[in-house]
Amino acid sequence: MIHLHYWPTPNGHKITLFLEETGMPYEIHPVAIGKGDQFKPEFLKIAPNNRMPAIVDDQPNDGGVPISIFESGAILLYLAEKTGQFMPKDLRGRYDAMQWLFWQMGGLGPMAGQNNHFAHYAPEKLPYAIDRYVKETGRLFAVLDKRLADREFVAGAYSIADMASYPWTTAYERMGQRIEDFPHLKRWQDAIKARPATVRAYDKGKSYQNLPPTSDEARKILFGQSAETIRRPGA
């Protein structure tokens, strides 16, 4: 059994996409990030960066004690290796998928996240910050669109590289992008959206209700962290 500590954000969706594709048994443990569940001591034991998702695998392949993994990219790699699915077996294919997984983790996710923050959640609208992240999101969309011009999926067959990036592209309008400008990306999006496992994964997220991040309470929890957040007792 995989115990998934989850909330319906792009990073959370990555993991349910994989689990639904493989049919692995899993149990969701909601982490209501707008209410501060990510700071509970029991969660911090498996996710010291106080971010979800995180997993605990009761039956790791080495037959040892349960193993916990945090960081969505690391979770996808772990699950791919555990199941032998959605990761190419050959050396070149494997590193092709891995480099695009890391591209999402280091580029698309952080830049799209900053885009969303400054455009929609920052208490002060800063034109320079908004313009910078909208443009960088568009650049990264163009990188992905170019990659998909001559292939169905990012690394050949559908893989964790696609599962990592897809949830970060679906809210394109909110990120100031015109999907018509990225026809190959749109075709790829439509193909993934139509997969039965994708439908099931996103349906899982509908069971949970976010506290609106624009409320003062949620804003303080989500965006008011500092070094003291980590140093405080219980963290």
Phi, psi and omega per residue, in radians:
M1 nan 2.301 3.017
I2 -1.692 2.196 3.048
H3 -1.714 1.981 -3.059
L4 -1.821 2.052 3.054
H5 -1.604 2.030 -2.726
Y6 -2.559 2.637 2.875
W7 -2.552 2.600 -3.014
P8 -1.321 1.211 3.015
T9 -1.944 2.989 3.088
P10 -0.928 -0.732 3.140
N11 -1.208 -0.593 3.061
G12 -1.172 -0.715 -3.134
H13 -1.085 -0.579 3.131
K14 -0.887 -0.780 -3.001
I15 -1.346 -0.682 3.082
T16 -1.181 -0.532 3.042
L17 -1.015 -0.826 -3.130
F18 -1.149 -0.837 -3.065
L19 -1.109 -0.672 3.114
E20 -1.239 -0.598 3.096
E21 -1.112 -0.687 -3.048
T22 -1.572 -0.299 -3.081
G23 1.272 0.312 3.108
M24 -1.133 2.437 3.058
P25 -1.190 2.282 3.115
Y26 -2.612 2.766 3.131
E27 -2.228 2.260 -3.139
I28 -1.525 2.311 2.999
H29 -1.996 1.821 -3.051
P30 -1.090 2.412 3.043
V31 -2.112 1.632 -3.089
A32 -1.301 1.647 -2.984
I33 -1.203 -0.424 3.099
G34 -1.340 -0.196 3.132
K35 -1.903 -0.080 3.066
G36 1.642 0.260 3.132
D37 -1.052 -0.422 -3.104
Q38 -1.221 -0.149 3.124
F39 -1.790 0.028 3.124
K40 -1.173 2.425 -3.077
P41 -0.960 -0.661 -3.105
E42 -1.176 -0.551 3.083
F43 -1.322 -0.688 -3.118
L44 -1.130 -0.370 3.099
K45 -1.142 -0.502 -3.135
I46 -1.899 -0.254 -3.119
A47 -2.400 1.357 -3.029
P48 -1.132 -0.265 3.093
N49 -1.519 0.152 -3.107
N50 0.785 0.817 3.053
R51 -2.328 2.481 3.004
M52 -1.755 2.804 0.150
P53 -1.497 2.908 2.980
A54 -2.599 2.724 3.105
I55 -2.292 2.747 2.905
V56 -2.203 2.185 3.115
D57 -1.799 2.007 -3.132
D58 -1.239 -0.381 -3.060
Q59 -2.314 1.231 3.116
P60 -1.149 2.747 -3.049
N61 -1.133 -0.342 3.128
D62 -1.461 -0.019 3.101
G63 1.330 0.136 -3.104
G64 -1.533 -2.832 -3.125
V65 -1.187 2.827 3.116
P66 -0.917 2.538 -3.136
I67 -2.065 2.423 3.099
S68 -1.939 2.503 -3.124
I69 -2.351 2.311 2.983
F70 -2.091 2.947 -2.995
E71 1.380 2.102 -2.998
S72 -1.068 -0.645 3.114
G73 -1.147 -0.739 3.102
A74 -1.124 -0.648 3.114
I75 -1.119 -0.794 3.128
L76 -1.061 -0.756 3.101
L77 -1.089 -0.756 3.136
Y78 -1.062 -0.828 -3.100
L79 -1.169 -0.651 3.108
A80 -1.113 -0.730 3.129
E81 -1.243 -0.625 3.132
K82 -1.119 -0.712 -3.042
T83 -1.681 -0.334 -3.030
G84 1.241 0.436 -3.095
Q85 -2.167 2.656 3.019
F86 1.074 0.509 2.992
M87 -2.541 2.158 -3.141
P88 -0.958 2.582 -3.110
K89 -1.518 -0.533 -3.091
D90 -1.373 2.722 -3.052
L91 -0.977 -0.888 -3.076
R92 -1.187 -0.706 3.110
G93 -1.144 -0.686 -3.139
R94 -1.074 -0.814 -3.107
Y95 -1.329 -0.400 3.010
D96 -1.105 -0.840 3.120
A97 -1.130 -0.712 -3.098
M98 -1.147 -0.705 -3.105
Q99 -1.169 -0.586 3.097
W100 -1.331 -0.507 2.996
L101 -1.097 -0.811 -3.136
F102 -1.202 -0.554 3.052
W103 -1.031 -0.765 3.117
Q104 -1.154 -0.792 -3.083
M105 -1.126 -0.677 -3.076
G106 -1.624 -0.294 -3.055
G107 -2.169 -1.261 -3.017
L108 -0.995 -0.839 -3.115
G109 -1.087 -0.974 -3.139
P110 -1.062 -0.716 -3.106
M111 -1.222 -0.748 3.092
A112 -1.123 -0.608 3.104
G113 -1.137 -0.753 3.090
Q114 -1.163 -0.651 3.055
N115 -0.953 -0.928 -3.106
N116 -1.069 -0.713 -3.099
H117 -1.124 -0.934 -3.040
F118 -1.243 -0.511 -3.131
A119 -1.398 -0.512 -2.954
H120 -2.185 -0.451 -3.010
Y121 -2.036 -0.394 -3.114
A122 -1.094 2.348 -3.113
P123 -1.143 -0.417 3.103
E124 -2.085 2.230 3.125
K125 -1.389 2.019 -3.110
L126 -1.902 1.808 -3.064
P127 -0.952 -0.695 -3.118
Y128 -1.094 -0.807 -3.118
A129 -1.137 -0.762 3.141
I130 -1.072 -0.837 -3.113
D131 -1.111 -0.719 -3.134
R132 -1.055 -0.808 -3.063
Y133 -1.403 -0.520 3.023
V134 -1.112 -0.774 3.140
K135 -1.149 -0.713 -3.123
E136 -1.209 -0.630 3.042
T137 -1.079 -0.765 3.103
G138 -1.076 -0.684 3.106
R139 -1.085 -0.762 -3.130
L140 -1.200 -0.643 3.024
F141 -1.037 -0.712 -3.132
A142 -1.167 -0.653 3.068
V143 -1.042 -0.806 -3.136
L144 -1.182 -0.701 3.115
D145 -1.063 -0.752 3.123
K146 -1.134 -0.710 3.115
R147 -1.051 -0.649 -3.058
L148 -1.511 0.037 -3.080
A149 -1.128 -0.519 -3.069
D150 -2.201 0.396 3.119
R151 -2.680 2.688 -3.088
E152 -1.268 -0.744 -3.130
F153 -2.243 3.007 -2.958
V154 -1.058 -0.729 -3.085
A155 -2.114 0.666 -3.112
G156 1.655 -1.833 3.068
A157 -1.303 2.756 3.116
Y158 -0.970 2.300 -3.031
S159 -2.612 -3.100 3.104
I160 -1.110 -0.367 3.075
A161 -1.118 -0.673 3.095
D162 -1.262 -0.747 -3.125
M163 -1.074 -0.575 3.140
A164 -1.227 -0.725 -3.022
S165 -1.503 -0.620 -3.027
Y166 -0.893 -0.880 -3.080
P167 -1.106 -0.343 3.135
W168 -1.544 0.041 3.125
T169 -1.997 -0.188 -2.976
T170 -1.249 -0.558 -3.117
A171 -1.618 0.857 -3.022
Y172 -1.097 -0.676 -3.135
E173 -1.097 -0.725 3.139
R174 -1.108 -0.437 -3.136
M175 -1.701 0.230 3.042
G176 1.315 0.499 -3.108
Q177 -2.027 2.564 3.016
R178 -1.759 2.002 -3.070
I179 -1.105 -0.437 3.110
E180 -1.106 -0.365 3.124
D181 -1.350 -0.153 -3.054
F182 -2.316 1.237 -3.000
P183 -1.103 -0.619 -3.131
H184 -1.262 -0.669 3.059
L185 -1.102 -0.737 3.127
K186 -1.085 -0.764 3.107
R187 -1.044 -0.746 3.096
W188 -1.098 -0.801 3.080
Q189 -0.972 -0.848 -3.095
D190 -1.070 -0.681 3.139
A191 -1.143 -0.722 -3.134
I192 -1.256 -0.725 -3.141
K193 -1.028 -0.571 -3.085
A194 -1.404 -0.177 -3.126
R195 -1.189 2.327 3.140
P196 -0.962 -0.649 -3.133
A197 -1.153 -0.600 3.096
T198 -1.145 -0.757 3.099
V199 -1.032 -0.806 -3.134
R200 -1.122 -0.725 -3.109
A201 -1.091 -0.766 -3.119
Y202 -1.296 -0.498 3.041
D203 -1.118 -0.605 3.086
K204 -1.010 -0.702 -3.091
G205 -1.177 -0.419 -3.121
K206 -1.196 -0.245 -3.128
S207 -1.324 -0.196 -3.036
Y208 -2.091 2.447 -3.059
Q209 -1.961 2.162 3.090
N210 -1.304 2.461 2.865
L211 -1.267 2.202 -3.054
P212 -0.929 2.135 -3.098
P213 -1.130 -0.187 -3.141
T214 -1.493 -0.142 3.075
S215 -1.218 2.647 -3.113
D216 -1.050 -0.710 -3.124
E217 -1.105 -0.871 -3.116
A218 -1.167 -0.660 3.136
R219 -1.053 -0.745 3.138
K220 -1.118 -0.716 -3.129
I221 -1.187 -0.790 -3.026
L222 -1.389 -0.625 -2.967
F223 -2.110 0.087 -3.070
G224 -1.863 0.427 -3.077
Q225 -1.485 2.696 3.123
S226 -2.642 -3.023 3.082
A227 -1.028 -0.565 -3.135
E228 -1.145 -0.472 3.076
T229 -1.032 -0.678 -3.127
I230 -1.361 -0.574 -3.061
R231 -1.396 -0.314 -3.023
R232 -1.137 2.683 -3.130
P233 -0.989 2.386 3.113
G234 1.591 -0.256 -3.126
A235 -1.468 nan nan
